[in-house]
Amino acid sequence: MRITLVHPRDLGRPEVDRWRALQEAEPTFDNPFLSPEFTIAVGESRDQTRVAVVEDGNDVVAFFPFERHPLGIGKPVAAGLTDAQGMVKDAKAEIDAQTLIKACGLGVFEFDHLVAGQPMLAERHELHPSPIIDLSDGWAAYTDYLTANSGKTYKSTLAKSRKLQRDVGPLRHDYASTDPAPLRTLLGWKTDQYRRTGRTDRFATRWIVDLVERLLATQTEAFAGVLDMVYVDGVPMAGHFGLRTRNTLVGWFPAYDTAFAKSSPGLIHHLAMAEAAAAAGIKLIDMGRGTKEYKEKLKTGELHVAEGRVARASAGAGVHWMIRVPVRKARGAVMANPVLLKTADRALKTYGRLRTALQA
């Protein structure tokens, strides 16, 4: 077995086609964050991005995208942004995780959204739910599910939508738009949300903005950036930017105008997006790891992703353990305790309000 490291820009058409064939052969890998187009787009902004191409004889059997950081610390491509991570490989290929990271020049590889079917899962890890909307039986079947299982959520959202249209004006939904103007509106809402809730503003980082714009411009049958917006009386109210394969749409950056907050714009938008996605042939919406209220109300089930690391005996791995592992365990304890989680969320929002007031 031979492992060769390349920058994503150096992948040729045969390698990209083989990557996609391996991805589409295994349902576990049907996520656009695992698509070659995503890694290539990230590589345009992140020079530390690499792909390990694994060959067995004359066949390429796996692609492992990663970022190489100082001290031999490896991370997933666009770490901190992605909701699916890992290697895309032939189901029959047996690849040793220690051998892999050694060939990549890494002492440790950390992950927090590793999908199933990975060699790294032989190591110690924690599993986390990633809620999904199953649209494989169509939109009508999904609304039947919501009617039976969402309590008052589905009916109350429809009622709020009707009231909004009576009071303000008609709704319009643009799905899969490639116009950069509404994208800028959406990112502005998201920045406001980050500041309100005390989170770091991702869009203050230029390469992330560049990446999103590059992905919006990527439109193929197998992979595309998907921007959709809901307008009320011609005014943008809520939207989302995500990615899709042929069958799977991933939730990434949803946001809305807080002027419409009382009308549940996020739920109105997500239902409109799911309906349009189903009509476009999408079979599954992966809303990403986390237990936010809107995900719990809309989900039909969940996948699982893993958090942990695989490490070799090295100085870099030791430093990484001291810096990262205790923090991750502490965060996990907070996330698993509803009281601690609510307290932490309240503290972040208070910080966000204070920071906004000081910047005004």
Solvent accessible surface area in square Angstrom, and as a share of the most:
residue,aa,sasa,rsa
1,M,120,0.53
2,R,134,0.49
3,I,37,0.19
4,T,58,0.34
5,L,56,0.28
6,V,36,0.21
7,H,14,0.06
8,P,1,0.01
9,R,143,0.52
10,D,96,0.50
11,L,19,0.10
12,G,29,0.28
13,R,154,0.56
14,P,97,0.61
15,E,57,0.25
16,V,10,0.06
17,D,65,0.34
18,R,79,0.29
19,W,0,0.00
20,R,40,0.15
21,A,53,0.41
22,L,8,0.04
23,Q,6,0.03
24,E,92,0.41
25,A,81,0.63
26,E,50,0.23
27,P,114,0.72
28,T,50,0.29
29,F,5,0.02
30,D,39,0.20
31,N,10,0.05
32,P,0,0.00
33,F,8,0.03
34,L,3,0.01
35,S,3,0.02
36,P,0,0.00
37,E,25,0.11
38,F,1,0.00
39,T,1,0.00
40,I,50,0.25
41,A,6,0.05
42,V,0,0.00
43,G,2,0.01
44,E,98,0.44
45,S,37,0.24
46,R,47,0.17
47,D,92,0.48
48,Q,56,0.25
49,T,0,0.00
50,R,56,0.21
51,V,0,0.00
52,A,0,0.00
53,V,11,0.06
54,V,0,0.00
55,E,35,0.16
56,D,74,0.38
57,G,57,0.55
58,N,158,0.81
59,D,84,0.43
60,V,29,0.17
61,V,15,0.08
62,A,0,0.00
63,F,0,0.00
64,F,0,0.00
65,P,11,0.07
66,F,0,0.00
67,E,0,0.00
68,R,89,0.33
69,H,41,0.18
70,P,109,0.69
71,L,117,0.58
72,G,20,0.19
73,I,23,0.12
74,G,0,0.00
75,K,57,0.24
76,P,8,0.05
77,V,10,0.06
78,A,0,0.00
79,A,39,0.30
80,G,48,0.46
81,L,10,0.05
82,T,4,0.02
83,D,27,0.14
84,A,4,0.03
85,Q,6,0.03
86,G,6,0.05
87,M,0,0.00
88,V,0,0.00
89,K,25,0.10
90,D,40,0.21
91,A,85,0.66
92,K,183,0.77
93,A,13,0.10
94,E,156,0.70
95,I,15,0.08
96,D,82,0.42
97,A,9,0.07
98,Q,64,0.28
99,T,78,0.45
100,L,0,0.00
101,I,0,0.00
102,K,133,0.56
103,A,43,0.33
104,C,0,0.00
105,G,42,0.40
106,L,0,0.00
107,G,4,0.04
108,V,0,0.00
109,F,1,0.00
110,E,15,0.07
111,F,7,0.03
112,D,43,0.22
113,H,25,0.11
114,L,1,0.01
115,V,15,0.08
116,A,53,0.41
117,G,47,0.45
118,Q,12,0.05
119,P,22,0.14
120,M,0,0.00
121,L,45,0.22
122,A,95,0.74
123,E,55,0.25
124,R,214,0.78
125,H,69,0.31
126,E,70,0.31
127,L,106,0.53
128,H,35,0.16
129,P,43,0.27
130,S,0,0.00
131,P,1,0.00
132,I,18,0.09
133,I,1,0.01
134,D,65,0.34
135,L,4,0.02
136,S,62,0.40
137,D,122,0.63
138,G,28,0.27
139,W,59,0.21
140,A,70,0.55
141,A,41,0.32
142,Y,3,0.01
143,T,18,0.11
144,D,95,0.49
145,Y,80,0.31
146,L,3,0.01
147,T,70,0.41
148,A,83,0.64
149,N,88,0.45
150,S,18,0.12
151,G,60,0.57
152,K,174,0.74
153,T,19,0.11
154,Y,31,0.12
155,K,129,0.55
156,S,46,0.29
157,T,3,0.02
158,L,66,0.33
159,A,43,0.34
160,K,79,0.33
161,S,15,0.10
162,R,133,0.48
163,K,113,0.48
164,L,11,0.05
165,Q,71,0.32
166,R,172,0.63
167,D,95,0.49
168,V,71,0.41
169,G,9,0.09
170,P,92,0.58
171,L,47,0.23
172,R,117,0.43
173,H,54,0.24
174,D,49,0.26
175,Y,52,0.20
176,A,48,0.37
177,S,26,0.16
178,T,81,0.47
179,D,72,0.37
180,P,68,0.43
181,A,45,0.35
182,P,17,0.11
183,L,2,0.01
184,R,150,0.55
185,T,49,0.28
186,L,0,0.00
187,L,16,0.08
188,G,36,0.34
189,W,31,0.11
190,K,12,0.05
191,T,20,0.11
192,D,68,0.35
193,Q,51,0.22
194,Y,20,0.07
195,R,100,0.36
196,R,89,0.33
197,T,25,0.14
198,G,9,0.09
199,R,94,0.34
200,T,112,0.65
201,D,21,0.11
202,R,84,0.31
203,F,22,0.09
204,A,83,0.64
205,T,54,0.31
206,R,143,0.52
207,W,50,0.18
208,I,13,0.07
209,V,18,0.11
210,D,43,0.23
211,L,0,0.00
212,V,0,0.00
213,E,69,0.31
214,R,78,0.28
215,L,0,0.00
216,L,7,0.04
217,A,85,0.66
218,T,32,0.18
219,Q,81,0.36
220,T,64,0.37
221,E,135,0.61
222,A,12,0.09
223,F,1,0.00
224,A,0,0.00
225,G,2,0.02
226,V,3,0.01
227,L,0,0.00
228,D,0,0.00
229,M,1,0.00
230,V,3,0.01
231,Y,26,0.10
232,V,0,0.00
233,D,82,0.43
234,G,50,0.48
235,V,75,0.43
236,P,40,0.25
237,M,0,0.00
238,A,1,0.00
239,G,0,0.00
240,H,0,0.00
241,F,0,0.00
242,G,0,0.00
243,L,0,0.00
244,R,52,0.19
245,T,7,0.04
246,R,98,0.36
247,N,65,0.34
248,T,7,0.04
249,L,0,0.00
250,V,1,0.01
251,G,13,0.13
252,W,21,0.07
253,F,1,0.00
254,P,30,0.19
255,A,8,0.07
256,Y,79,0.30
257,D,37,0.19
258,T,67,0.39
259,A,87,0.68
260,F,35,0.14
261,A,51,0.40
262,K,196,0.83
263,S,21,0.14
264,S,24,0.15
265,P,2,0.01
266,G,21,0.21
267,L,26,0.13
268,I,10,0.05
269,H,2,0.01
270,H,12,0.06
271,L,14,0.07
272,A,24,0.19
273,M,3,0.01
274,A,1,0.00
275,E,85,0.38
276,A,23,0.18
277,A,0,0.00
278,A,21,0.17
279,A,93,0.72
280,A,69,0.53
281,G,30,0.29
282,I,5,0.02
283,K,95,0.40
284,L,39,0.19
285,I,1,0.00
286,D,9,0.04
287,M,9,0.04
288,G,1,0.01
289,R,54,0.20
290,G,20,0.19
291,T,82,0.48
292,K,119,0.50
293,E,120,0.54
294,Y,54,0.21
295,K,12,0.05
296,E,77,0.35
297,K,66,0.28
298,L,2,0.01
299,K,51,0.22
300,T,34,0.20
301,G,25,0.24
302,E,72,0.32
303,L,85,0.42
304,H,90,0.40
305,V,8,0.05
306,A,1,0.00
307,E,6,0.03
308,G,1,0.01
309,R,45,0.16
310,V,0,0.00
311,A,27,0.21
312,R,71,0.26
313,A,110,0.85
314,S,46,0.30
315,A,88,0.68
316,G,7,0.07
317,A,5,0.04
318,G,34,0.33
319,V,48,0.27
320,H,3,0.01
321,W,117,0.41
322,M,131,0.58
323,I,106,0.54
324,R,108,0.39
325,V,6,0.03
326,P,62,0.39
327,V,90,0.52
328,R,36,0.13
329,K,109,0.46
330,A,60,0.47
331,R,98,0.36
332,G,24,0.23
333,A,59,0.46
334,V,47,0.27
335,M,99,0.44
336,A,86,0.67
337,N,58,0.30
338,P,105,0.66
339,V,109,0.63
340,L,86,0.43
341,L,57,0.29
342,K,133,0.56
343,T,70,0.41
344,A,39,0.30
345,D,43,0.22
346,R,126,0.46
347,A,59,0.46
348,L,67,0.33
349,K,80,0.34
350,T,54,0.31
351,Y,109,0.41
352,G,0,0.00
353,R,145,0.53
354,L,109,0.54
355,R,53,0.19
356,T,63,0.37
357,A,69,0.53
358,L,156,0.78
359,Q,117,0.52
360,A,122,0.95
